[in-house]
Structure formats: C-alpha cells, structure tokens
Amino acid sequence: MDLSLAGEKSLLKLNELEELRNDAYESSRLYNEKTKKWHDQHKRNKSFKVGDKVLLFNSRLCLFPGKLKSKWSGPFVVSKTTPYGSFELDADGNKFMVNSHRLKHYFCKEEVGLIECLMLDPWDPKPPP
C-alpha cells in the first residue's frame, strides 16, 4: 500500500469531518435563532400595579416532590414597583423584594359559594323511588 495514498485518504476524511462539524454548528445556530424568535413572539410581559394581589412561585418546594402540592404561595399584595422588573411584596407587615418572573396574578371572587356534598352509598340494594 502506498503511504502517500493513505495520507491523502486520511486528509480527505478529516476535511469531510470538519465540514460535517461546521454544518452541525450552522444548523444549531439556525435552530437557536428560530427558537428565540418564536419565544419572543409568544412572550407576555407581566405588569403589576401597587395594590394588586399576586402569587409567588416557591422554588424551594421542588426539593420535596409531591404531585398535588402547590408550588405557589400567597396571595401577597404589591406595595412598590421598580423600573427594572422587581416588586416589593407585603405579607402581614413583612416586606421583601421579588423578581417579576416568580409572580403571577391572583384572581379571586370576594364571595365564595357553599359547596354541597352528597354521599352516595353504592351498596344500597333498594332502587330509588
């Protein structure tokens, strides 16, 4: 086997691998641009005013997994806003600053209706009248 021929083949394979790597980088860059464009189009800016009721995302609850455990705590009242997207919340006299990414609006009715519960006995042999 000719060594110069083997050297040329290995150089061609290296060049081919380099082209594949560059194509992968280009494909990744295009995908990231499209994803960012889609995300920016569907992004909703949250705006809170002083006096709004909000819920706070508690990220520390992720350590204790539970399907039915809510990760939102509150409601809290917005007491101060800043131009940089952080808000001061008031919780029974305690005030603390929070980023707007951890907040969502709290919507509630002032009056909560009564819930009626009707127990059914599946083992009742008598048919209903």
C-alpha positions in Angstrom: 0.0 0.0 0.0 1.3 3.4 -0.9 1.8 5.7 2.1 1.1 8.9 0.2 -2.2 7.5 -1.0 -3.2 6.5 2.6 -2.2 10.0 3.8 -4.4 11.7 1.2 -7.3 9.5 2.1 -7.0 10.4 5.8 -6.7 14.1 4.9 -9.9 13.8 2.8 -11.7 12.1 5.7 -10.5 14.8 8.2 -11.8 17.5 5.8 -15.1 15.7 5.5 -15.4 15.5 9.3 -14.6 19.2 9.5 -17.4 20.1 7.0 -19.9 17.9 8.9 -18.9 19.7 12.2 -19.4 23.1 10.6 -22.8 22.1 9.2 -23.8 20.9 12.6 -22.8 24.3 14.1 -24.7 26.2 11.4 -27.8 24.0 11.9 -27.6 24.6 15.7 -27.3 28.4 15.2 -30.3 28.5 12.9 -32.4 26.4 15.3 -31.5 28.7 18.2 -32.4 31.8 16.2 -35.8 30.3 15.2 -36.5 29.2 18.8 -35.6 32.7 20.2 -37.9 34.3 17.6 -40.8 32.1 18.5 -40.2 32.6 22.2 -40.1 36.4 21.8 -43.3 36.4 19.8 -45.2 34.4 22.4 -43.8 36.1 25.5 -46.2 38.1 27.6 -45.0 40.9 29.6 -46.4 40.9 33.2 -47.4 44.2 34.6 -48.3 44.6 38.2 -49.6 47.7 39.9 -49.4 48.7 43.5 -52.3 47.0 45.4 -52.5 44.0 43.0 -52.7 40.6 44.6 -50.1 38.1 43.4 -49.0 34.6 43.9 -45.3 33.8 44.5 -43.6 30.8 42.9 -41.8 28.9 45.7 -38.8 27.1 44.0 -37.7 25.5 47.3 -40.7 23.2 47.2 -39.2 21.4 44.2 -36.9 19.6 46.6 -39.8 17.8 48.2 -41.7 16.2 45.3 -45.4 16.0 45.6 -47.9 15.8 42.7 -50.6 17.7 44.5 -48.5 20.1 46.4 -48.9 23.7 45.1 -45.7 25.5 44.3 -47.4 28.9 44.5 -47.7 30.6 47.8 -49.7 33.7 48.7 -51.6 35.8 48.0 -49.4 38.8 48.6 -50.0 42.5 47.9 -47.7 44.5 45.7 -46.6 47.5 47.7 -43.9 49.0 45.5 -42.7 48.7 41.9 -39.3 49.4 40.3 -38.5 50.1 36.7 -36.3 47.0 36.5 -39.0 44.4 36.9 -38.7 43.7 40.6 -41.6 44.3 43.0 -41.8 44.7 46.8 -44.4 42.4 48.3 -46.2 42.9 51.6 -47.0 39.8 53.7 -48.6 40.7 57.1 -46.2 43.6 57.6 -43.1 41.8 56.3 -41.8 43.4 53.1 -39.5 41.7 50.6 -38.3 42.2 47.0 -39.1 39.7 44.3 -38.4 39.4 40.5 -41.4 39.5 38.3 -40.6 36.1 36.8 -41.6 34.5 40.1 -45.0 36.2 40.2 -48.4 35.7 38.7 -51.7 37.5 39.2 -54.1 36.2 41.8 -57.7 36.3 40.8 -60.3 35.6 43.4 -64.0 36.2 44.0 -64.9 38.2 47.0 -67.6 35.7 48.0 -67.0 32.0 47.9 -70.1 29.9 47.4 -71.1 27.0 49.6 -70.2 23.5 48.4 -72.8 20.9 48.9 -71.7 17.3 49.3 -74.0 14.4 48.6 -72.8 11.0 49.7 -73.9 8.0 47.6 -74.0 4.5 49.0 -73.1 2.1 46.2 -74.2 -0.9 48.3 -77.8 0.2 48.8 -79.9 -2.7 47.4 -83.1 -0.7 47.3 -83.8 1.1 44.0 -84.6 4.8 44.2 -88.4 5.7 44.5 
